[in-house]
Structures are given as C-alpha cells and as structure tokens.
Amino acid sequence: MIDHLIVLPVVLPLVAGILLLYDRQGRTRTKRLIGVGATALLVVVGIALVACASSGEVTFYALGDWQPPFGIVLVLDRLSALMVLLTALLALGAVVFACAGDDEQGSNFHGLFQWQLLGINGAFLTGDLFNLFVFFEVLLLASYALLMHGGGKARIQAGVHYVVLNLAGSSLFLIAVGVLYGATGTLNMADMAVRLTELPAERTGLVSAGALMLLVVFGLKAAILPLYFWLPRAYSAAPAPVAALFAIMTKVGIYAILRVYSLIFGEQAGPLEALGQSWVWWLSLATLAVAGIGVLAARDLRLLVAYLVLVSVGTLLAGIGMGSPKAVSALLYYLIHTTLVTGGLFLLAELIGLQRGKAGTRLVKGRPLQKGGWLAGLFLLGAVSVAGLPPLSGALGKALMLEAAEVGQRPWIWPMLLGTSLCALVALSRAGSTLFWRSQGEPGGQPLSRHRWFGVAWLLGASPLLVVLAGPVSEYTLATANQLANPAIVIDALLNDAGDAP
C-alpha cells in the first residue's frame, strides 16, 4: 500500500485539476468543494507519508514498473514526506481563504491551484534531474496564471518580469541537465552519485560546470542575492491566497539545493564533494543583509512580508552553507515555521487592507478597523513569531540556527541573523502602530468572512503549535538531516533494492 501512496500527492491534484478545468463554467460552490476537498485529502496523505517515512526506510514508486536507473521514479524519504505535508498544510489555509471571493476575481483559479500543487509535490518526490525540470515547468506554468489572477497593472508588470526570468532559468536548467547527462550518462540522481565515483578526470570540469549552472537555477528559484529582485514585486502584487502559496516556492529551490548537492555531490563524490557550498554560505549572508535593509525600507505591508520571505531565504541558505547535520536540522525546523507564518501574514495583510479603505495595505493613516482587536492580536502573533522573539517558534528556529554554527562561522552568522531580527522587529513595530493606532474617520471596509478568518488562524496558529511540538518535530528534523548526510541510504534503496519495487 505504501508504494502506491507515494504517487497520490501527484495523482490527486492532477485529477482534481483536470476535473476543475474541464468544467470551467460549473457552479462556483462545486468547484470550491472539489478544490478544498482535494487539498484536505492531500493533508491526510501527507500525514500518512510522514508516518511511513519516520521509520527511516527509503521507498520508491517506479512508474510503468520501469526500474531505476532507467525509469521514472518517485522517492519517499523523510525530507520529501516533510515537504509534501508542509505544502498541503499551507495550501489548505490558502484555498479556504480564497473561497471568500478571491477565486472569483478571474477564471480557473481552483484548477490552476491544484496543478500548482502537482508541480510542487512532483518536484519534492522525483528521483531524477529531468523530471525535476519537468515538474519545475508545471509549477511555473500554473504560477504564471495565478500571479496575474484578477488582472491589474501591477500584477501584469510583475508577471512579465517573473515569466522572463524564469524562462531564462528554465533554459539554463535544461542546458545544465544536458551537460550532466553527457558527462555521466544518466539523469537518475542516485545513479549519477554512483557514476561520479568512477568519473574520468577529464570530465570533472564538465560536471563542475553543469553543477554550478544548476546552482544558479536553484538560486533563482530560492531568490538568493543577486537573483532575488523579482520576488518582492511579484509576491506583493499577487492575490493574497496566491502569495501565501508562493511562500513554499522559494523553498522548492532550497529543497533542490539540499537534495541534489547532498545526494550527488556528497562525500562519495571525491574532488566534487560539497561543490558550491562556500558560494551558498557567502551569498546567504549577503541576502540577509540586503533583505534586512528591504524590510526597513518597505512602506507597504505586503512588500514588508515579501522582504521577510527574503530574510527567511537567507537564513535557510546559511544553514546549508554551514554544512553540518545539526545546521540542516535547524534549518528544517525554521523552514516549517517561516513557510506557514509568512503565508499567514500575506493573508492577514489582505484582511487589514480590506478594512482600511483606500489606504489598503500602505503604511499610512487609514480608517479604524472593524474587529480591530482580533486583527491586532493576529498581527502581534505573526510579528512576534516572524521576528524571532520568545516564546514562539521563530525564536526556537533561530536559536537552533545560532547553536548549530561552528566557531569560525559564528562571527558572521550571529550578527547577521540577530541584526535582521532587529530590523524585522523595528519594521513590524512601526507597521503595527501605523495600522492599528494611527487611524481617522469611521470604521468601514468589507465584512470579513469565516473563510478568511480560518485561513489566517490556520497558518499563524502553527507557530505556537510548533513550540508545543518542538521536541518531536526537532527529533524528526535531526533524523532527516542525518539521513541526508548519508546518501548511501538512498542509493542502496533505489539501485540495490530495485527488484523489490512494485
């Protein structure tokens, strides 16, 4: 049963998306039921996959019963299971929020939303580089349309930049895959890791070139400096539920760096071991510095949250640059926290903007808020968490990152991480005082439906829950980091045990 469970995160949104796009003129209520139902079922599947992966066993699904390294395989280990569940939890909050009316601002929202999940889940589960490229293209095609859902000058302008940059990234990705295939003769990641141990010396430079091109592609997806310029404008212009789902998009790039460079370029890769790690380390610190400045400079709540996403990107990539299992464990805990909390803040920004009239989410005087006490409480919860203040999950995640730093790394990561936390605290304090205290006129704005309240509470409520469950979550992330540090586990499961596949 577990073998067939692995394919469900891909098949479920594929089928739901086909149904939704086939009946484009169907009743809105029916489309919402299918979209929310499929996403809720995906949460259940994600929980089941995490439970199965917790044993430490690596399993795979061979499509068409073509065994690796020749066939297409979906691989389940601790990391892929964690990312599928995280995506489902984030998507459920976003899609329920959208059912308050955001889904009716344009066409085909729910179908595109499901295909976005198809691409994301496929990227997390695939076991070969070419299908990683394919799933990247699926999620990007859906994201192009979702970004411009509802239209408007700002969205179209941001969408054009987003499309052009990602088309360039896709072209470079395809070139890199071709170079690596030409040098190694395989695209299966586990098989490529084995072939690197027998790689002729004259091909080392070719493989290095392909691997560094991949690093540029993944850096573009993760929005690392200097490839981050598309993100603030795109995320701040996107519809709120789309921006919330996009909180996982940068994590796809981070996941790809973790997966490819720990499996293919692990300790068995000889002279190619830890290829690009020093680049990731220094660029992550630079990303943190620039993101901190952007947080202070933001004059719109949406833009502020977008720069907070960049802060999280720099923090996560710094964990990769540290290179130890302890650091990877810390970054995985922080990844869960930041994905859900920043997604919730995008939704909360929409609630606040709906209540402030023409002022919207701009950090200027506006109308007093209906339900201002509840909105202020949710903003305080999100702000304390994302700034990394005790006792919420942001503080725990950053404390784990600081503790994981080695002696030579501490003079760099400690000031940068604490400094960006201070920048976030100052910016969020200023934003909160403007939004909730500097008001004039009579309360107005649109009434807030229970769908919107659920979406925000679902995602921001993850922060205190992560504190309560800090013990088991940290144990899982540490086991995940140790599994990543031992690529032989995946290699043996895919290549030596292929005969046991379905």
Secondary structure, DSSP 8 states (H G I E B T S, - for coil): -HHHHTTHHHHHHHHHHHHHHHTTTS-HHHHHHHHHHHHHHHHHHHHHHHHHHTT---EEEEGGG--TTTS-EEEE-HHHHHHHHHHHHHHHHHHHHHTTTGGGSSSSHHHHHHHHHHHHHHHHHB-BHHHHHHHHHHHHHHHHHHHTTT--HHHHHHHHHHHHHHHHHHHHHHHHHHHHHHHHS--BHHHHHHHHTT--GGGHHHHHHHHHHHHHHHHHHHT-TTS-THHHHHHHHS-HHHHHHGGGHHHHHHHHHHHHHHHTTSGGGGGGTTTTHHHHHHHHHHHHHHHHHHHHH--BHHHHHHHHHHHHHHHHHHHHHH-SHHHHHHHHHHHHHHHHHHHHHHHHHHHHHHHSGGGTTBSS-B--BTTHHHHHHHHHHHHHHHHT-TTSHHHHHHHHHHHHS-TTTHHHHHHHHHHHHHHHHHHHHHHHHHHHTSB-S--BS----HHHHHHHHHHHTHHHHHHHTHHHHHHHHHHHHHHHT-THHHHIIIIISGGG--
